[in-house]
Amino acid sequence: MDIDAVIERKSHFLIFETKGVGVPVPNGQMYMLQAMYRRGGATMLFIQGKLAPEKAMVWCESGFKNGRVMQDFADTDRLRMHEFVKSWYQFANKVTRI
């Protein structure tokens, strides 16, 4: 089990998990990601589409994007993913976790 990418900024974490379109995250890996999210300070970004993002689902930490937690994937593209990561970085850069 692995995590595809992690960005840390001022004790905030943006965790990326990528799969092919329609490929589910295995149960054991999902349990781990859920546990990490529940601890706080982490935003999870699930992306479907290995060559280019086609669908995405996010679980935002408290204080970021109103703590939005998506239950299903929505259509996306590179620009939307770039803007999401940029907005997360701006959030994390302003808020220091203790």
Steps between C-alpha positions, in 0.01 A plus 500: 500500500628846418412864461573645158609847614503723807558873533564644845471869580503637857382164640216470249506205263356460152490129422453375145367160400474424129335212323381423150148610417254271675772323705404500870740564786552162672322465836817483711643810337168685538491414872848649539409818310180540705699462823752762385221739408321456835818606684465848349735725308475303176314553177456193279490534123390189312561523126384259231695510176866407493611705197271797565247558778148413389313471829579610854365472852624705795481485876602845624634561846307724736536864399581427136216518244256488796623150585341364182487120490390355168337157499551438129720604209428804281638589158824698504800595290859620545401864543247424776754281679765770470260759645402266785863437598576872472207586729608233750854639505366853563285366786785301655741791466270726707398258775758349734402182683622449856 
